[in-house]
Amino acid sequence: MSKLKELRLEKEMTLKQLSDVLGIPIGTLGNYEQNFRSPRFSTANKIAAYFDRPIEEIFPVYQRTAPYPKHTTTSKN
């Protein structure tokens, strides 16, 4: 089972309800749940924000390759 489907079921939502809340067509969400397609980053980010989870937790295709956020210190002379 995909992480997206797990999260949806945890909220006791139907695919139609999630579709309505997010404004994403039900067929498209179904494809994401079944791992037939991966969403664009902006759509994946919208879904992750709704579930309040890191994007890569739901969609591994967006796995970070570097630490984020990148914290740097600067010194002033």
C-alpha positions as a Markdown table, in Angstrom:
| # | Residue | x | y | z |
|---|---|---|---|---|
| 1 | Met | 0.0 | 0.0 | 0.0 |
| 2 | Ser | 1.3 | 3.4 | -0.9 |
| 3 | Lys | 2.0 | 6.0 | 1.8 |
| 4 | Leu | -0.5 | 8.3 | 0.3 |
| 5 | Lys | -3.2 | 5.7 | 0.6 |
| 6 | Glu | -2.2 | 5.0 | 4.2 |
| 7 | Leu | -2.4 | 8.6 | 5.1 |
| 8 | Arg | -5.8 | 9.0 | 3.4 |
| 9 | Leu | -7.2 | 6.0 | 5.2 |
| 10 | Glu | -5.8 | 7.2 | 8.6 |
| 11 | Lys | -8.0 | 10.3 | 8.1 |
| 12 | Glu | -10.9 | 8.0 | 7.2 |
| 13 | Met | -11.3 | 9.8 | 3.9 |
| 14 | Thr | -12.5 | 8.5 | 0.5 |
| 15 | Leu | -10.5 | 9.2 | -2.6 |
| 16 | Lys | -13.3 | 11.5 | -3.7 |
| 17 | Gln | -13.2 | 13.5 | -0.4 |
| 18 | Leu | -9.4 | 14.0 | -0.7 |
| 19 | Ser | -9.9 | 14.9 | -4.4 |
| 20 | Asp | -12.4 | 17.6 | -3.4 |
| 21 | Val | -10.2 | 19.0 | -0.6 |
| 22 | Leu | -7.0 | 19.2 | -2.7 |
| 23 | Gly | -8.7 | 20.1 | -6.0 |
| 24 | Ile | -6.9 | 17.2 | -7.7 |
| 25 | Pro | -8.9 | 15.0 | -10.1 |
| 26 | Ile | -9.9 | 11.7 | -8.4 |
| 27 | Gly | -8.3 | 9.6 | -11.3 |
| 28 | Thr | -5.0 | 11.4 | -10.9 |
| 29 | Leu | -5.0 | 10.8 | -7.1 |
| 30 | Gly | -5.8 | 7.2 | -7.8 |
| 31 | Asn | -2.8 | 7.0 | -10.1 |
| 32 | Tyr | -0.6 | 8.5 | -7.4 |
| 33 | Glu | -1.9 | 6.0 | -4.8 |
| 34 | Gln | -1.3 | 3.1 | -7.1 |
| 35 | Asn | 2.2 | 4.4 | -8.0 |
| 36 | Phe | 1.3 | 4.5 | -11.6 |
| 37 | Arg | 2.4 | 8.2 | -11.8 |
| 38 | Ser | 4.3 | 10.6 | -9.6 |
| 39 | Pro | 3.0 | 14.1 | -9.2 |
| 40 | Arg | 4.8 | 17.2 | -10.2 |
| 41 | Phe | 6.8 | 18.7 | -7.3 |
| 42 | Ser | 4.2 | 21.5 | -6.7 |
| 43 | Thr | 1.4 | 18.9 | -6.5 |
| 44 | Ala | 3.4 | 16.6 | -4.3 |
| 45 | Asn | 4.2 | 19.5 | -2.0 |
| 46 | Lys | 0.5 | 20.4 | -1.8 |
| 47 | Ile | -0.3 | 16.9 | -0.7 |
| 48 | Ala | 2.5 | 16.7 | 1.8 |
| 49 | Ala | 1.4 | 20.0 | 3.3 |
| 50 | Tyr | -2.1 | 18.8 | 3.7 |
| 51 | Phe | -0.9 | 15.7 | 5.6 |
| 52 | Asp | 1.8 | 17.7 | 7.4 |
| 53 | Arg | 4.5 | 15.3 | 6.3 |
| 54 | Pro | 7.8 | 15.6 | 4.6 |
| 55 | Ile | 7.3 | 15.3 | 0.8 |
| 56 | Glu | 9.9 | 12.5 | 0.5 |
| 57 | Glu | 8.0 | 10.4 | 3.1 |
| 58 | Ile | 5.0 | 10.3 | 0.7 |
| 59 | Phe | 6.8 | 10.4 | -2.6 |
| 60 | Pro | 10.2 | 8.8 | -2.4 |
| 61 | Val | 11.0 | 10.1 | -5.9 |
| 62 | Tyr | 11.6 | 13.5 | -4.2 |
| 63 | Gln | 14.2 | 12.1 | -1.8 |
| 64 | Arg | 16.7 | 14.7 | -0.8 |
| 65 | Thr | 20.3 | 14.3 | -1.7 |
| 66 | Ala | 21.6 | 17.0 | 0.6 |
| 67 | Pro | 20.7 | 18.1 | 4.1 |
| 68 | Tyr | 17.8 | 20.5 | 4.2 |
| 69 | Pro | 17.5 | 23.1 | 5.2 |
| 70 | Lys | 21.1 | 24.0 | 4.7 |
| 71 | His | 22.3 | 26.0 | 7.6 |
| 72 | Thr | 25.4 | 28.1 | 7.2 |
| 73 | Thr | 27.1 | 30.5 | 9.4 |
| 74 | Thr | 28.7 | 33.6 | 8.2 |
| 75 | Ser | 31.2 | 35.6 | 10.1 |
| 76 | Lys | 31.6 | 39.3 | 9.7 |
| 77 | Asn | 35.1 | 40.7 | 9.9 |
